[in-house]
Amino acid sequence: DGSNNGDDATKDDEDDDKGKNDENEGTIVGFAGTTADAFTLLERLEGKLDEHPGQLARSCVELAKGWRTDKYLRRLEASLLVADKKASFEITGNGDVLESHDGVLGVGSGSSFAMAAARAQMDNPELSAEDVARKAMQIASEMCIYTNDNFTVESLAVEEEKSKDEA
């Protein structure tokens, strides 16, 4: 959400950037929870991505394993959303790496409202993915007292896959 508590990957206050778009790697990361803890985990994730280039799922699983087993990391209070052009994942301190069945993920206090609103709009062909995200966050901000309506949308350009007939 837009409050200064680090929630919801798609929103931020003017002074608190809660998402990172690494254009060189094509990966976006957002978080909920304690900012310092999230940035510690982000550094670890970047290390895993360097170890396993182009393998986001493997990097996320390796981070989750370390997060679950390391005495220091185990105490960190944050959740991460990580996406590239192929997949999106939520990584939790319980060792979970979750992938959505419909491509909708959210994290933070207003995430259930935003996810429900996004899913309700997904079948509207007139709305782009960014439009759906913006409308969903607006609805969440109106329903959740911890979510405000100051947000920034980070996105990755995704090329449509050509069908076999077009190739």
Residue, then its C-alpha position, 0 to 999 in steps of 0.5 A: d500500500g502507499s503507507n510508509n510501512g513497506d506493504d504492497a509491491t505496486k505502491d509507494d510514498e514519494d520518499d519510500d520506493k518499495g519496488k525495484n525494476d532492474e532493467n539490465e536483468g529484467t526483474i521487478v521486486g516488490f515487498a511488504g514488511t520491514t524495509a531493512d529486512a526486505f532490502t537484506l533479502l533483495e541483496r540475497l536474491e540478487g546474489k542468487l540471480d547472479e549464481h543462476p542467471g535466467q533462472l528466476a524460479r530456481s533463484c527464488v527457491e534457493l533464497a527461500k531455502g536459505w531464508r528458512t534455514d539461516k539463523y539470521l535470515r529466519r528472523l527477517e520480517a518481510s515478504l517479496l514479490v518477484a517477477d520477470k517476463k516469464a513468471s511471478f512469485e511470492i517468497t515468504g519467510n516460511g520457505d514458500v515460493l508461490e506462483s499464482h494460477d492466474g497471474v495475479l499476486g499481491v502482498g501487504s495489508g491491502s493485497s486481498f482487496a487489490m487481488a480480488a478487484a484485479r481478478a474481477q476486471m481481468d475478463n474486460p478486454e478493453l483494459s490493459a494489465e496496467d489498467v487492471a493494476r491501477k484500478a485494483m489498487q484504487i479499489a484497495s485504497e478505498m477499502c483498506i485503511y492501511t492502503n492509500d492512493n499514492f502509487t507507482v506502477e512498475s512494468l516489464a514489456v512482454e512480447e506476445e509469443k507467436s503461434k506456430d502458424e505465424a512463425 
